[in-house]
């Protein structure tokens, strides 16, 4: 059995570790092996740390994406009102100018405020528009929909913010810092041990060893295909 190529991606080593742990749990006959049990406990614990780090990173990304959505919604409303205020139709222009007076208290610049401040400003802006003359809003097609879009975007951001806070509530190690010890646990302890035990006790260890070998081979093949020109990656013995 060859070792896993260390240049694999974080998500890949995490998936590999999960697969190995799953196969180990199906090998009830190996529960009495204290060394193997210790190595697998280490692999599982390190994989759990990477999973937590990935979850936290995704939470940050989701929060940024939700903020971008609400930013765009606010900017779209401003652009829409500016457009109506410039058209040569007195009735619509007057409605747009009155609504622009409301929007001007906040402006597109609120999208540059920090997350908490922007949330407060958007909520205040929506309250002010709710107090505005409904006839002006109805007189301008798309404005009511734009306000609804801002409201929905803000609600989505608030929900995502709660999820982010929950994910960030516990300090976790970075996935990058955990990757190296996880690769080491597999390459420096699990693989050499299984290579030896498969020869010593093929009946007892052969099945699990073959599963691990297959999982590692699939991962190494994936890494190899990413090499320039599709040339195979160098083996790690």
C-alpha positions in Angstrom: 0.0 0.0 0.0 1.3 3.4 -1.0 1.0 6.5 1.1 -1.3 9.3 0.2 0.2 12.2 -1.8 0.6 15.1 0.6 -0.4 17.7 -1.9 -4.0 16.7 -1.8 -6.6 19.4 -0.9 -8.0 19.9 2.5 -11.4 18.7 1.6 -9.9 15.6 0.0 -7.9 14.6 3.0 -11.0 15.2 5.1 -13.0 13.0 2.8 -10.3 10.3 2.8 -10.1 10.3 6.5 -13.9 10.0 6.8 -13.9 7.0 4.4 -11.1 5.2 6.3 -12.9 5.7 9.6 -16.2 4.4 8.1 -14.4 1.2 6.9 -12.7 0.8 10.3 -16.0 0.9 12.1 -17.2 -2.0 9.9 -14.2 -4.1 11.0 -15.4 -5.2 14.4 -12.7 -7.8 14.6 -10.0 -5.1 14.8 -11.5 -3.4 17.9 -9.0 -5.2 20.2 -6.0 -3.8 18.5 -4.9 -1.0 20.9 -2.4 0.6 18.5 -4.8 0.7 15.5 -7.6 1.9 17.8 -5.4 4.8 18.9 -4.4 5.7 15.4 -7.9 5.7 14.2 -9.1 7.8 17.1 -6.4 10.3 16.1 -7.5 10.3 12.5 -11.1 10.7 13.4 -10.4 13.6 15.9 -8.2 15.4 13.3 -10.8 15.0 10.6 -13.4 16.4 13.0 -11.2 19.5 13.5 -11.0 20.0 9.8 -14.7 19.6 9.4 -15.3 22.3 12.0 -12.8 24.6 10.4 -14.4 24.1 7.0 -17.8 24.8 8.5 -16.6 28.0 10.0 -14.9 29.2 6.7 -18.1 28.5 4.8 -20.1 30.5 7.4 -17.9 33.5 6.8 -18.3 33.1 3.0 -22.0 32.8 3.3 -22.2 35.9 5.4 -20.2 37.8 2.8 -22.5 36.6 0.1 -25.6 37.5 2.0 -24.2 41.0 2.5 -23.5 41.4 -1.2 -27.1 40.5 -2.0 -28.5 43.1 0.3 -25.9 45.7 -0.9 -27.1 45.1 -4.5 -30.7 45.4 -3.5 -30.1 48.8 -1.8 -28.1 50.1 -4.8 -30.8 48.9 -7.2 -33.5 50.8 -5.3 -31.4 54.0 -5.5 -30.8 53.5 -9.2 -34.4 52.9 -9.9 -35.6 56.0 -8.0 -32.9 58.1 -9.7 -34.1 56.9 -13.1 -37.7 57.8 -12.4 -36.6 61.2 -11.1 -35.0 61.9 -14.4 -37.8 61.0 -16.8 -40.0 63.7 -18.4 -43.2 62.6 -16.8 -44.2 65.1 -14.1 -46.3 62.7 -12.0 -43.8 60.0 -11.8 -40.9 62.4 -11.4 -42.6 64.1 -8.4 -43.2 60.7 -6.8 -39.6 59.7 -7.4 -38.3 62.9 -5.9 -40.3 62.5 -2.8 -39.1 58.9 -2.4 -35.6 59.9 -3.2 -35.8 62.3 -0.2 -36.4 59.3 2.0 -33.6 57.3 0.3 -31.2 60.2 0.5 -31.2 60.0 4.3 -29.3 56.7 3.9 -28.0 56.5 0.4 -26.0 53.8 -1.4 -23.1 54.6 1.0 -24.8 52.5 3.8 -23.5 49.5 1.9 -20.0 50.4 3.0 -20.9 50.4 6.7 -20.0 47.5 8.9 -22.4 44.6 9.1 -24.1 45.6 12.3 -24.5 49.3 11.3 -25.8 48.4 7.9 -28.4 46.2 9.3 -29.6 49.0 11.6 -29.6 51.5 8.8 -31.5 49.2 6.4 -34.2 48.5 9.0 -34.6 52.2 9.7 -34.8 52.9 6.0 -37.5 50.3 5.5 -39.5 51.8 8.4 -39.2 55.3 6.8 -40.4 53.9 3.4 -43.3 52.3 5.2 -44.3 55.7 6.5 -44.0 57.3 3.0 -47.0 57.9 0.8 -48.1 54.5 -0.5 -49.5 56.3 -3.6 -46.0 57.4 -4.6 -44.7 53.8 -4.3 -47.5 52.4 -6.3 -47.0 55.1 -8.9 -43.6 53.8 -9.7 -43.6 50.2 -11.0 -40.8 48.1 -9.5 -40.3 50.2 -6.3 -42.5 48.1 -4.1 -40.8 45.0 -5.4 -37.4 46.6 -4.8 -38.3 47.3 -1.2 -39.5 43.8 -0.8 -36.2 42.5 -2.2 -34.3 44.6 0.3 -36.5 43.3 3.2 -36.0 39.7 2.1 -32.2 40.2 1.7 -31.9 41.8 5.2 -33.9 38.9 6.7 -31.7 36.4 5.0 -28.6 38.3 6.2 -29.8 38.3 9.7 -30.4 34.5 9.6 -27.0 33.9 8.1 -25.4 36.1 10.7 -26.9 34.0 13.5 -25.5 30.9 11.8 -22.1 32.5 11.5 -22.1 33.5 15.2 -23.0 29.9 16.1 -20.2 28.5 13.9 -17.7 31.1 15.3 -18.7 30.6 18.9 -15.9 28.1 19.5 -12.4 28.8 18.5 -11.1 26.2 16.0 -7.8 25.5 14.5 -7.4 26.4 10.8 -7.9 23.5 8.4 -4.5 24.1 6.9 -2.8 23.6 10.3 -4.6 20.4 10.9 -4.0 18.9 7.4 -0.3 18.1 8.0 -0.8 16.0 11.3 -3.7 14.2 9.6 -1.6 13.3 6.6 1.1 12.2 9.0 -1.2 10.0 11.0 -2.3 8.2 7.8 1.1 8.0 6.1 3.5 7.6 9.0 1.4 5.4 11.3 -1.6 3.8 9.7 -0.2 2.8 6.3 3.1 1.2 7.6 1.2 -0.6 10.3 -1.4 -2.0 8.0 1.3 -3.0 5.5 3.0 -5.0 8.2 -0.2 -6.5 9.8 -1.6 -7.5 6.4 1.4 -9.8 6.0 1.4 -11.1 9.5 -2.4 -11.7 9.8 -3.9 -11.4 6.3 -7.2 -12.9 7.5 -7.7 -10.4 10.2 -6.3 -7.2 8.6 -6.5 -7.9 4.9 -10.0 -6.6 4.4 -9.5 -3.3 6.1 -6.0 -2.9 4.5 -7.5 -3.4 1.1 -10.2 -0.9 1.7 -7.7 1.7 2.9 -5.4 1.0 -0.1 -8.3 1.5 -2.5 -9.3 4.8 -0.9 -5.8 6.1 -1.0 -5.3 5.0 -4.6 -8.4 6.8 -5.7 -7.3 9.9 -3.9 -3.8 9.7 -5.4 -5.3 9.3 -8.8 -7.4 12.4 -8.3 -4.3 14.4 -7.3 -2.4 13.0 -10.2 -5.0 14.1 -12.8 -4.6 17.6 -11.7 -0.9 17.6 -12.6 -0.1 19.6 -15.7 -0.7 17.6 -18.8 -2.4 14.8 -16.8 0.9 13.2 -16.0 0.8 10.9 -13.0 2.0 12.3 -9.7 5.1 10.7 -8.2 4.4 7.8 -5.8 5.1 8.2 -2.1 6.3 5.0 -0.6 
